[in-house]
Each structure stands twice: as structure tokens, then as C-alpha cells.
Amino acid sequence: MTAENKTKDDFQIITEMVQAYFNGLHYGDTEKLRALFHEDTVLKAPGIRRSMDEWLTRVASRPIPSKEGHPYGYKTLSIDIVGDQAMVKALCPLLGHKFVDFLGLLKENDQWLFVSKMYADL
């Protein structure tokens, strides 16, 4: 496999992961979200630090956007891949907020996982 084909395959895998992330947020599917992230991920925003468990508990206890009738307006703004590292910038309109998420990924043991999430509410 050439480096170009590997990058195309990785791009497709990451694109599918981002779509699953969007679906997990929109439908409140915490198990889907947990499967996408490395277990030691810490979610960060200015003045906020949350473990995966803390974040998923919040997701499970908040209203579910799809059941609240919120439109599905999530968008991938960019994906940058350098070797076995990647960064995704995504727009996540969620429950009356417009979040921009920066999702860091690593490919380890031949599997991509999100390893960091930083976000800002516009």
C-alpha cells in the first residue's frame, strides 16, 4: 500500500468516526461515544476539565437533541492527518449552543481513537 492510499484509508476511517461522534451527540448515545475515545481522554475548555466518565454522565443526563427536535447541523470543518496523528475541527450546534470542537486522534495498535477534545462555545 502506498503512503497516499494509506492516507486516503485513514481519512475515510476518521471521517466515519467523526460522523459516529456527531450521531452519538445528536442521539445521546453514550456507548457509541465511549467506543470512539481512548479511556484516558480528558475534555477541556477554558476553565473546564472533565474525564470521559464525567462527560458521558453529563451527556446521559441532558436532553437528547434528536428528541427535542433540534436540527442535525453538525459539520466537519477540517481534518489534518500527519502519520499516525490527526486533528479534526468540527462545528457542533447542540442544545442552543454553537460549539467548535478540536478532536485529537492517535492511531495505536492499528486503531484510530480520539485522545483529546477541546471545545469552545461561540
PAZAPA-4460 file (N, C-alpha, C; in steps of 0.05 Angstrom, whole numbers, plus 32768, in hexadecimal, padded with zeros to 4 digits):
% residues 122
    n_x    n_y    n_z   ca_x   ca_y   ca_z    c_x    c_y    c_z   seq   type   mol
   8011   7FE8   8000   8000   8000   8000   8012   8019   8000     1      M     A
   800C   802C   7FEF   801C   8044   7FEE   8014   8057   8004     2      T     A
   8025   806A   800A   801F   807E   801F   8006   808D   8018     3      A     A
   8002   8093   7FFF   7FE9   80A2   7FF6   7FD0   8091   7FFB     4      E     A
   7FD1   8077   7FF5   7FBA   8066   7FFA   7FB5   8063   8018     5      N     A
   7FCA   8061   8028   7FC8   805F   8045   7FBA   8078   8050     6      K     A
   7FC2   8090   8046   7FB6   80A9   804F   7F99   80AA   8047     7      T     A
   7F92   80A1   802F   7F76   80A0   8027   7F65   808E   8038     8      K     A
   7F70   8076   803F   7F62   8063   8050   7F5F   806F   806C     9      D     A
   7F74   807C   8077   7F72   8088   8091   7F5E   809F   8091    10      D     A
   7F5E   80AF   807C   7F4B   80C5   8079   7F2E   80BA   807A    11      F     A
   7F29   80A4   806C   7F0E   8099   806C   7F06   808E   8087    12      Q     A
   7F19   8081   8095   7F13   8077   80B0   7F0D   808E   80C3    13      I     A
   7F1D   80A3   80C2   7F19   80BA   80D3   7EFF   80C8   80CD    14      I     A
   7EF9   80CB   80B3   7EDF   80D7   80AB   7EC8   80C7   80B6    15      T     A
   7EC9   80AD   80B5   7EB4   809C   80C1   7EB3   809F   80DF    16      E     A
   7ECA   80A1   80EC   7ECA   80A5   8109   7EBD   80C0   8111    17      M     A
   7EC3   80D4   8102   7EB7   80EF   8107   7E99   80ED   8104    18      V     A
   7E8F   80DF   80EF   7E73   80DC   80EB   7E66   80CD   8102    19      Q     A
   7E73   80B8   810C   7E69   80A9   8123   7E69   80BB   813C    20      A     A
   7E7D   80CD   813F   7E7E   80E0   8155   7E65   80F3   8153    21      Y     A
   7E60   80FD   813C   7E49   810F   8138   7E2F   8100   813F    22      F     A
   7E2C   80E7   8135   7E15   80D7   813C   7E12   80D2   8159    23      N     A
   7E28   80CC   8166   7E28   80C7   8183   7E1E   80E0   8192    24      G     A
   7E28   80F8   818A   7E1F   8110   8197   7E01   8115   8192    25      L     A
   7DF9   8113   8179   7DDD   811A   8171   7DC9   8107   817D    26      H     A
   7DD0   80ED   817F   7DBD   80D9   8189   7DC2   80D1   81A6    27      Y     A
   7DD5   80DE   81B3   7DDB   80D9   81CF   7DE5   80BD   81D4    28      G     A
   7DF4   80B2   81C1   7DFE   8096   81C3   7E1A   8095   81D0    29      D     A
   7E1A   8093   81EA   7E33   8094   81F9   7E44   807C   81F4    30      T     A
   7E39   8065   81EE   7E4A   804D   81E8   7E59   8051   81CD    31      E     A
   7E4B   805D   81BA   7E59   8063   81A0   7E6F   8077   81A5    32      K     A
   7E6A   808B   81B5   7E7E   809F   81BB   7E96   8092   81CA    33      L     A
   7E90   8082   81DE   7EA6   8075   81ED   7EB8   8065   81DB    34      R     A
   7EAD   8057   81C8   7EBC   8046   81B6   7ECF   8055   81A4    35      A     A
   7ECA   806F   81A0   7EDB   807F   818E   7EF3   808B   819C    36      L     A
   7EF2   808D   81B7   7F07   809B   81C6   7F18   8088   81D6    37      F     A
   7F32   808F   81D8   7F44   8080   81EA   7F3A   8085   8206    38      H     A
   7F3E   8071   8217   7F33   8072   8233   7F3F   8089   8243    39      E     A
   7F57   8092   823D   7F64   80A7   824D   7F60   80C3   8242    40      D     A
   7F4D   80C6   822F   7F48   80E0   8224   7F3E   80F4   8239    41      T     A
   7F48   810C   8238   7F3E   8122   8249   7F33   8137   8236    42      V     A
   7F1A   8140   823B   7F0D   8154   822B   7F13   816F   8237    43      L     A
   7F1A   8182   8226   7F23   819C   8230   7F16   81B3   8221    44      K     A
   7F10   81C8   8231   7F08   81E2   8227   7F13   81F6   823B    45      A     A
   7F13   820F   8234   7F1E   8223   8247   7F10   8220   8262    46      P     A
   7F20   821A   8277   7F16   8217   8292   7F08   81FD   8298    47      G     A
   7F07   81EB   8285   7EF8   81D1   8288   7F0B   81BA   8282    48      I     A
   7F0A   81A6   8293   7F18   818C   828E   7F05   8176   8297    49      R     A
   7F00   8163   8285   7EEE   814D   828B   7EFA   8133   8282    50      R     A
   7EF8   811F   8292   7EFF   8104   828A   7EEA   80F9   8276    51      S     A
   7EF0   80E4   8269   7EDD   80D7   8257   7EC3   80D0   8267    52      M     A
   7EC6   80C4   827E   7EAF   80BC   828E   7E9E   80D4   8295    53      D     A
   7EAB   80EA   829E   7E9C   8102   82A5   7E8C   810C   828D    54      E     A
   7E9A   810E   8276   7E8D   8118   825E   7E75   8106   8255    55      W     A
   7E7A   80EC   8255   7E64   80DA   824C   7E4D   80DA   8260    56      L     A
   7E52   80DE   8279   7E3C   80E1   828D   7E2B   80F9   8286    57      T     A
   7E39   810F   827F   7E2A   8127   8277   7E1A   8123   825D    58      R     A
   7E26   8115   824A   7E18   8110   8231   7DFF   80FF   8237    59      V     A
   7E02   80EB   8248   7DEB   80D9   824E   7DD5   80E8   825D    60      A     A
   7DDC   80FD   826C   7DC7   810A   827D   7DBB   8123   8270    61      S     A
   7DC6   812C   8259   7DBB   8144   824C   7DA5   813B   8238    62      R     A
   7D96   814F   822F   7D82   8149   821A   7D90   813D   8201    63      P     A
   7D82   812C   81F3   7D8D   8120   81DA   7D84   8132   81C3    64      I     A
   7D98   813D   81B5   7D91   8150   819F   7D7D   8146   818B    65      P     A
   7D7F   812D   8183   7D6D   8122   816F   7D50   8121   817A    66      S     A
   7D4D   811A   8193   7D32   8118   819F   7D27   8134   81A5    67      K     A
   7D38   8148   81A7   7D30   8163   81AC   7D29   8172   8192    68      E     A
   7D2D   8164   817B   7D27   8170   8161   7D3C   8182   8156    69      G     A
   7D54   8181   8161   7D6A   8192   8157   7D73   8188   813C    70      H     A
   7D79   819A   812A   7D83   8191   810F   7D9F   8184   8112    71      P     A
   7DA5   8174   80FF   7DBF   8166   80FD   7DD1   8178   80EC    72      Y     A
   7DE0   818A   80FA   7DF0   819E   80EB   7E0E   819A   80EF    73      G     A
   7E17   8183   80F7   7E33   817E   80FC   7E43   817E   80E2    74      Y     A
   7E5B   8189   80E3   7E6C   818B   80CB   7E89   8187   80D2    75      K     A
   7E97   8178   80C1   7EB4   8175   80C3   7EBF   818E   80B4    76      T     A
   7ECF   819D   80C3   7EDB   81B5   80B7   7EF7   81AF   80AB    77      L     A
   7F06   819D   80B8   7F20   8195   80AD   7F29   817B   80BA    78      S     A
   7F3A   816D   80AB   7F47   8155   80B5   7F64   8157   80AB    79      I     A
   7F77   8156   80BE   7F93   8156   80B7   7F9F   813C   80C2    80      D     A
   7FAD   812E   80B0   7FBA   8115   80B8   7FD8   8117   80B3    81      I     A
   7FE7   8111   80C7   8004   8110   80C5   800D   80F5   80D1    82      V     A
   8014   80E2   80C0   801C   80C8   80C9   8005   80BB   80D9    83      G     A
   800B   80B4   80F1   7FF7   80A6   8102   7FEA   80BA   8116    84      D     A
   7FEA   80D3   810F   7FDC   80E8   811F   7FC9   80F7   810D    85      Q     A
   7FB4   8101   8119   7FA1   8111   8109   7F93   8125   811B    86      A     A
   7F89   813A   810F   7F7A   814F   811D   7F61   8155   810C    87      M     A
   7F4A   8155   811A   7F31   815B   810D   7F25   8174   811A    88      V     A
   7F1C   8186   8109   7F0D   819E   8112   7EF1   819A   8109    89      K     A
   7EDE   819C   811C   7EC2   8196   8115   7EAF   81AB   8121    90      A     A
   7E9A   81B1   8113   7E85   81C3   811D   7E6F   81B1   8128    91      L     A
   7E68   81B6   8141   7E54   81A5   814E   7E3E   81B7   815B    92      C     A
   7E2A   81BE   814B   7E14   81CD   8157   7E04   81BA   8169    93      P     A
   7E02   81C1   8183   7DF8   81AD   8196   7DE8   81BB   81AC    94      L     A
   7DCE   81B6   81AD   7DBD   81C0   81C2   7DBF   81DE   81C6    95      L     A
   7DBD   81ED   81B0   7DBD   820A   81B2   7DD9   8216   81B2    96      G     A
   7DEE   8206   81B0   7E09   8210   81B0   7E16   820A   8195    97      H     A
   7E2B   8218   818E   7E3B   8212   8176   7E57   820D   8180    98      K     A
   7E5E   81F3   8182   7E78   81EB   818B   7E8A   81E6   8173    99      F     A
   7EA3   81ED   8177   7EB8   81E5   8164   7EC9   81D2   8174   100      V     A
   7ECB   81B9   816B   7EDB   81A4   8178   7EF5   81A0   8169   101      D     A
   7F0A   819D   8178   7F24   8195   816D   7F29   8179   8179   102      F     A
   7F29   8165   8167   7F2B   8149   816F   7F46   813E   8166   103      L     A
   7F57   8136   8179   7F70   812A   8172   7F6E   810C   8171   104      G     A
   7F7B   8100   815E   7F7B   80E3   815A   7F97   80D8   8158   105      L     A
   7F9A   80C0   8162   7FB3   80B1   815E   7FAB   8095   8154   106      L     A
   7FBD   808B   8142   7FBA   8070   8138   7FCE   805F   8147   107      K     A
   7FC4   804E   8159   7FD5   803C   8169   7FCA   8020   8166   108      E     A
   7FDC   800C   8164   7FD4   7FF0   8161   7FC1   7FEE   8149   109      N     A
   7FC7   7FFD   8134   7FB8   7FFD   811B   7F9B   8006   811E   110      D     A
   7F95   8016   8132   7F7A   8020   8136   7F7B   803E   813D   111      Q     A
   7F6A   804D   812F   7F66   806A   8135   7F53   806D   814D   112      W     A
   7F5A   807F   8160   7F48   8086   8175   7F4C   80A4   817B   113      L     A
   7F37   80B1   8183   7F39   80CC   818D   7F48   80CB   81A8   114      F     A
   7F5C   80DC   81AB   7F6B   80DD   81C4   7F69   80F8   81D2   115      V     A
   7F5D   810B   81C4   7F59   8126   81D1   7F41   8133   81C4   116      S     A
   7F35   8144   81D5   7F1F   8155   81CB   7F21   8170   81D9   117      K     A
   7F24   8184   81C9   7F22   81A0   81D3   7F0B   81AC   81C4   118      M     A
   7EFC   81BE   81D2   7EE5   81C9   81C5   7EE1   81E6   81CF   119      Y     A
   7ED3   81F5   81BE   7ECC   8210   81C5   7EAF   8215   81BC   120      A     A
   7EA1   8224   81CC   7E85   822C   81C6   7E86   8247   81B9   121      D     A
   7E7F   8249   81A0   7E7F   8262   8192   7E68   8272   819C   122      L     A
***
